Amino acid sequence: MTTKRITIAGVPFLALYHHDGRFLRHPGLFAFARWKGGGHYEVLHLELAEDIARAAGPGHPRWAWALQARMDTLLVHLLGAAHVLPEPACSVEADWRLDACIVLGADEDLLPEVAAAQA
């Protein structure tokens, strides 16, 4: 079995079933995503959380929207953890959905394409 190396802007992420975030009581980045096939994930939402288990679940404000957008994957990058991937690894760069949001603090930082579309 080949382990996929999923990267978002060069940062390695681990792909989980979208409900499995409840097991990660760690700070880190998480992304709601969907598998597009052909070796690609589409990022629907990216967020920094103090506790992924509390943030990346059905209570999240974009959870229902992400499910409607066919979310089937939770991509996670744990902060403070070693990210050693077995070799050989297949590198997969995630694609961005046009209406994806990035939340890295109290305010939502929209992708440039989204901000331009909303202007």
Helices and strands as residue ranges (DSSP letters): E 3-8, E 11-17, G 20-23, E 28-37, E 40-49, H 52-55, H 63-68, E 73-78, E 89-93, E 95-103, E 108-110, H 112-118
